Amino acid sequence: MKKIKFYKRPIWKRYKIVMLAITLIKSYKIKYRIKINNHRCYAHPADKKIFIGIEVEDSIQDFLSTVMHEIAHIENFRNNKFFKYHNIGKNVKLTKQKMKDYKRFALRAEIYTDYVASKLMKKHFPEIPYRKGYTERNKKWFKTEILDQLIIKLRKILYKMCKNA
């Protein structure tokens, strides 16, 4: 019988791994929120916040890769990498130009964030390989599943801002 590598096991009931991730997030001076049974993960770099959802069947590798990816978004913002993409948050005024920039730089910024996250993963967890989420091959998936949904939300926010002005 083939032994399953420890990082391929499910994350649930792995309290120590979650606490280790929280300690790591705090060491980067980032605010966080972790929810169980919610697969939505995103960062608000301008607000220095990350939101991570944990699914019961997620592996340790998936969970830590997601945490590293969201930390990398904050680090990219701090280092002014893909600033037009990362400068979206609760306290940032939204304009049509910002929406265009967001759409234009989104996939490149995500691929670069994966690159930074893989370096962070090697630094903090050298025995666990990083699981990439974005590649050039999944452009169509990124546009339809991620980007179009975000643009709809951003348009609603922009509409509310214009209506209230």
Residue frames relative to the residue before (quaternion, step in Angstrom):
aa qw qx qy qz dx dy dz
M 1.0000 0.0000 0.0000 0.0000 0.00 0.00 0.00
K 0.4092 -0.7281 0.5023 0.2238 3.55 -0.85 1.01
K 0.3694 -0.7323 0.5322 0.2100 3.56 -0.86 1.00
I 0.3850 -0.7158 0.5370 0.2259 3.59 -0.93 0.94
K 0.4652 -0.6633 0.5050 0.2975 3.56 -0.88 0.93
F 0.6107 -0.6162 0.3541 0.3492 3.55 -0.98 0.88
Y 0.6992 0.4790 -0.2941 0.4419 3.61 0.97 -0.72
K 0.6070 0.5329 -0.3615 0.4658 3.60 1.27 -0.03
R 0.5275 0.6411 -0.4043 0.3838 3.60 1.28 -0.21
P 0.6160 -0.5683 0.3872 0.3843 3.60 -1.16 0.50
I 0.5318 -0.6606 0.4436 0.2899 3.56 -1.13 0.72
W 0.5775 0.6012 -0.4069 0.3735 3.62 1.00 -0.66
K 0.7967 0.2003 -0.2445 0.5152 3.52 -1.10 0.87
R 0.5727 0.5399 -0.4009 0.4688 3.60 1.18 0.44
Y 0.0797 -0.8585 0.5066 0.0041 3.52 0.71 1.18
K 0.6571 0.5343 -0.3205 0.4242 3.60 0.94 -0.87
I 0.6331 0.5201 -0.3360 0.4645 3.62 1.03 -0.73
V 0.6518 0.5027 -0.3157 0.4721 3.59 0.94 -0.86
M 0.6605 0.4936 -0.3088 0.4741 3.61 0.95 -0.84
L 0.6165 0.5336 -0.3362 0.4714 3.59 1.07 -0.70
A 0.6511 0.5059 -0.3059 0.4761 3.58 1.00 -0.85
I 0.6427 0.5168 -0.3234 0.4639 3.60 0.99 -0.81
T 0.6340 0.5207 -0.3214 0.4729 3.59 1.00 -0.81
L 0.6495 0.5144 -0.3075 0.4679 3.56 1.00 -0.84
I 0.6408 0.5182 -0.3183 0.4685 3.59 0.95 -0.87
K 0.6621 0.5034 -0.2994 0.4675 3.58 0.94 -0.89
S 0.6285 0.5498 -0.3435 0.4298 3.61 1.02 -0.71
Y 0.6783 0.4424 -0.2799 0.5156 3.59 1.22 -0.47
K 0.4253 -0.7311 0.4315 0.3137 3.60 1.36 0.18
I 0.4096 0.6811 -0.4752 0.3775 3.54 0.89 1.09
K 0.3785 -0.6782 0.5771 0.2524 3.56 -1.07 0.77
Y 0.0746 -0.8246 0.5608 0.0022 3.58 -1.02 0.70
R 0.0563 -0.7326 0.6730 0.0849 3.49 -1.41 0.26
I 0.0879 -0.7865 0.6111 0.0164 3.55 -0.84 1.04
K 0.0701 -0.7939 0.6039 0.0110 3.58 -0.86 1.01
I 0.3823 -0.7053 0.5553 0.2191 3.53 -1.11 0.80
N 0.8368 0.1482 -0.1561 0.5034 3.57 -1.16 0.78
N 0.5965 0.4759 -0.3860 0.5183 3.53 0.95 0.93
H 0.2130 -0.8355 0.4955 0.1049 3.60 -0.41 1.15
R 0.4952 0.6546 -0.4433 0.3604 3.61 1.21 0.14
C 0.0169 0.7835 -0.6189 0.0530 3.54 -0.80 1.06
Y 0.1994 0.7763 -0.5781 0.1534 3.57 -0.83 0.95
A 0.2992 -0.7365 0.5821 0.1709 3.52 -1.33 0.34
H 0.1834 -0.7070 0.6664 0.1498 3.51 -1.30 0.51
P 0.2109 -0.8379 0.4866 0.1292 3.59 0.24 1.24
A 0.6444 0.5290 -0.3385 0.4363 3.60 0.95 -0.77
D 0.7260 0.3904 -0.2274 0.5185 3.59 1.14 -0.61
K 0.3581 -0.7561 0.4640 0.2912 3.59 1.36 -0.10
K 0.5068 0.6133 -0.4347 0.4220 3.57 0.88 1.03
I 0.0706 -0.7644 0.6365 0.0748 3.54 -1.19 0.61
F 0.1854 -0.7505 0.6281 0.0891 3.52 -1.21 0.72
I 0.0223 -0.8143 0.5785 -0.0414 3.56 -0.66 1.12
G 0.1808 -0.7696 0.6060 0.0880 3.54 -0.89 1.01
I 0.1885 -0.7745 0.5960 0.0963 3.55 -0.98 0.85
E 0.2150 -0.7373 0.6287 0.1222 3.53 -0.86 1.01
V 0.6135 -0.5828 0.3866 0.3667 3.57 -1.07 0.71
E 0.7484 0.4122 -0.2280 0.4668 3.59 0.93 -0.84
D 0.4045 0.7075 -0.4865 0.3149 3.63 1.23 0.07
S 0.3791 -0.7027 0.5499 0.2452 3.54 -1.06 0.76
I 0.6641 -0.4684 0.3881 0.4346 3.55 -1.30 0.22
Q 0.6320 0.5411 -0.3231 0.4510 3.58 1.00 -0.84
D 0.6628 0.4980 -0.3062 0.4679 3.60 0.89 -0.89
F 0.6665 0.5115 -0.3022 0.4504 3.56 0.89 -0.95
L 0.7086 0.4500 -0.2728 0.4702 3.60 0.78 -0.99
S 0.6081 0.5392 -0.3533 0.4633 3.61 1.08 -0.65
T 0.6492 0.5117 -0.3093 0.4702 3.57 1.02 -0.83
V 0.6417 0.5158 -0.3227 0.4669 3.58 0.93 -0.88
M 0.6702 0.4947 -0.2999 0.4650 3.60 0.89 -0.92
H 0.6307 0.5373 -0.3329 0.4503 3.58 1.02 -0.78
E 0.6935 0.4660 -0.2839 0.4706 3.60 0.89 -0.89
I 0.6076 0.5207 -0.3486 0.4882 3.61 1.08 -0.65
A 0.6342 0.5394 -0.3272 0.4469 3.59 1.00 -0.82
H 0.5955 0.5507 -0.3686 0.4541 3.62 1.05 -0.65
I 0.6718 0.4872 -0.2975 0.4719 3.59 0.89 -0.92
E 0.6585 0.5063 -0.3094 0.4630 3.59 0.96 -0.85
N 0.6303 0.5215 -0.3334 0.4686 3.61 1.03 -0.74
F 0.6307 0.5173 -0.3292 0.4757 3.58 1.02 -0.76
R 0.6665 0.5100 -0.2973 0.4553 3.58 0.91 -0.91
N 0.7371 0.3925 -0.2095 0.5086 3.58 1.12 -0.72
N 0.4581 -0.7199 0.4089 0.3235 3.60 1.32 0.26
K 0.3790 0.6878 -0.5177 0.3395 3.59 0.98 0.83
F 0.8214 -0.0525 -0.0368 0.5667 3.57 -0.71 1.14
F 0.0255 0.8640 -0.5005 0.0487 3.53 0.95 0.99
K 0.6534 0.5258 -0.3265 0.4359 3.60 0.96 -0.82
Y 0.6499 0.4869 -0.3134 0.4923 3.58 1.15 -0.52
H 0.7464 0.4323 -0.2199 0.4557 3.56 0.86 -0.98
N 0.6335 0.5525 -0.3371 0.4240 3.61 1.18 -0.34
I 0.4519 0.6106 -0.5073 0.4069 3.56 0.74 1.11
G 0.2834 0.7539 -0.5506 0.2195 3.57 -0.77 0.98
K 0.7493 -0.4101 0.2828 0.4363 3.51 -1.32 0.00
N 0.7664 0.3809 -0.1857 0.4828 3.58 0.98 -0.85
V 0.5811 0.5758 -0.3652 0.4444 3.60 1.27 0.24
K 0.4143 -0.7065 0.5160 0.2509 3.58 -0.83 0.99
L 0.2925 -0.7801 0.5385 0.1262 3.55 -0.79 1.09
T 0.0209 -0.7826 0.6222 -0.0047 3.57 -0.98 0.89
K 0.6602 -0.4830 0.3768 0.4345 3.58 -1.28 0.17
Q 0.6266 0.5420 -0.3348 0.4490 3.60 1.04 -0.77
K 0.6431 0.5132 -0.3242 0.4669 3.60 0.99 -0.79
M 0.6315 0.5237 -0.3361 0.4627 3.59 1.05 -0.71
K 0.6425 0.5130 -0.3211 0.4699 3.60 1.00 -0.81
D 0.6561 0.5038 -0.3082 0.4698 3.58 0.95 -0.90
Y 0.6213 0.5582 -0.3281 0.4412 3.55 1.01 -0.87
K 0.6855 0.4825 -0.2714 0.4728 3.55 0.90 -1.00
R 0.6702 0.5308 -0.2921 0.4287 3.58 0.99 -0.88
F 0.7919 0.3449 -0.1625 0.4771 3.58 0.89 -0.91
A 0.4152 0.7779 -0.4289 0.1962 3.59 1.25 -0.31
L 0.7394 0.4147 -0.2672 0.4582 3.63 0.56 -1.06
R 0.6408 0.5148 -0.3370 0.4591 3.61 0.94 -0.80
A 0.6477 0.5151 -0.3154 0.4645 3.57 0.99 -0.81
E 0.6620 0.5015 -0.3101 0.4627 3.60 0.96 -0.81
I 0.6446 0.5057 -0.3254 0.4721 3.60 0.99 -0.78
Y 0.6531 0.4918 -0.3118 0.4841 3.59 0.98 -0.81
T 0.6260 0.5301 -0.3342 0.4642 3.60 1.03 -0.75
D 0.6116 0.5324 -0.3408 0.4758 3.60 1.06 -0.71
Y 0.6351 0.5339 -0.3193 0.4578 3.57 1.02 -0.84
V 0.6709 0.4769 -0.2887 0.4890 3.59 0.91 -0.93
A 0.6494 0.5253 -0.3148 0.4507 3.59 0.98 -0.86
S 0.6333 0.5205 -0.3427 0.4589 3.61 1.00 -0.71
K 0.6292 0.5150 -0.3315 0.4785 3.59 1.08 -0.67
L 0.6423 0.5138 -0.3156 0.4730 3.58 1.01 -0.84
M 0.6362 0.5335 -0.3235 0.4539 3.57 1.01 -0.83
K 0.6572 0.4986 -0.3083 0.4737 3.59 0.96 -0.86
K 0.6468 0.5306 -0.3145 0.4487 3.57 1.05 -0.74
H 0.7942 0.3374 -0.1585 0.4798 3.60 0.80 -1.01
F 0.7965 0.1118 -0.0355 0.5932 3.60 1.08 -0.73
P 0.0899 -0.8613 0.4965 0.0595 3.62 0.50 1.14
E 0.6732 0.5106 -0.3075 0.4376 3.62 1.12 -0.55
I 0.6860 0.4398 -0.2789 0.5082 3.62 1.25 -0.24
P 0.3476 -0.7444 0.5253 0.2216 3.63 -0.66 1.02
Y 0.4675 -0.6711 0.5040 0.2777 3.57 -1.09 0.75
R 0.2708 -0.7467 0.5871 0.1563 3.58 -1.00 0.86
K 0.3105 -0.7736 0.5255 0.1701 3.56 -0.48 1.22
G 0.2786 -0.7756 0.5476 0.1447 3.52 -1.07 0.80
Y 0.7918 0.2309 -0.0984 0.5568 3.57 1.11 -0.65
T 0.0566 0.7650 -0.6394 0.0514 3.53 -1.04 0.89
E 0.6684 -0.4773 0.3778 0.4274 3.56 -1.30 0.16
R 0.6212 0.5862 -0.3404 0.3932 3.60 1.11 -0.66
N 0.7591 0.3741 -0.2283 0.4813 3.59 1.01 -0.64
K 0.1332 0.8181 -0.5396 0.1476 3.57 0.98 0.88
K 0.6763 0.4992 -0.3036 0.4486 3.57 0.84 -0.97
W 0.6402 0.5163 -0.3173 0.4722 3.58 0.97 -0.88
F 0.6575 0.5190 -0.3118 0.4484 3.58 0.89 -0.92
K 0.6735 0.5023 -0.3027 0.4499 3.57 0.92 -0.89
T 0.7483 0.4151 -0.2402 0.4583 3.60 0.79 -0.95
E 0.7595 0.4087 -0.2176 0.4569 3.59 0.84 -0.95
I 0.7840 0.3216 -0.1609 0.5060 3.59 0.96 -0.78
L 0.7667 0.4319 -0.2303 0.4154 3.52 0.44 -1.27
D 0.6665 0.5020 -0.3177 0.4505 3.61 0.84 -0.89
Q 0.6325 0.5265 -0.3279 0.4640 3.59 1.05 -0.76
L 0.6662 0.5017 -0.2972 0.4650 3.58 0.97 -0.88
I 0.6394 0.5275 -0.3286 0.4527 3.58 0.96 -0.84
I 0.6207 0.5300 -0.3413 0.4661 3.61 1.01 -0.77
K 0.6660 0.4910 -0.3031 0.4728 3.61 0.91 -0.88
L 0.6623 0.5071 -0.3092 0.4567 3.58 0.94 -0.88
R 0.6307 0.5306 -0.3311 0.4593 3.59 1.04 -0.75
K 0.6341 0.5215 -0.3275 0.4676 3.58 1.02 -0.79
I 0.6475 0.5095 -0.3147 0.4712 3.58 0.97 -0.86
L 0.6558 0.5113 -0.3020 0.4661 3.58 0.95 -0.93
Y 0.6363 0.5301 -0.3199 0.4602 3.59 1.01 -0.85
K 0.6567 0.5020 -0.3059 0.4724 3.60 0.95 -0.88
M 0.6481 0.5221 -0.3213 0.4517 3.58 0.97 -0.84
C 0.6659 0.4933 -0.2949 0.4758 3.59 0.99 -0.87
K 0.6503 0.5315 -0.3070 0.4477 3.56 1.02 -0.83
N 0.7045 0.4625 -0.2483 0.4776 3.57 1.04 -0.83
A 0.6049 0.5920 -0.3536 0.3982 3.60 1.18 -0.44
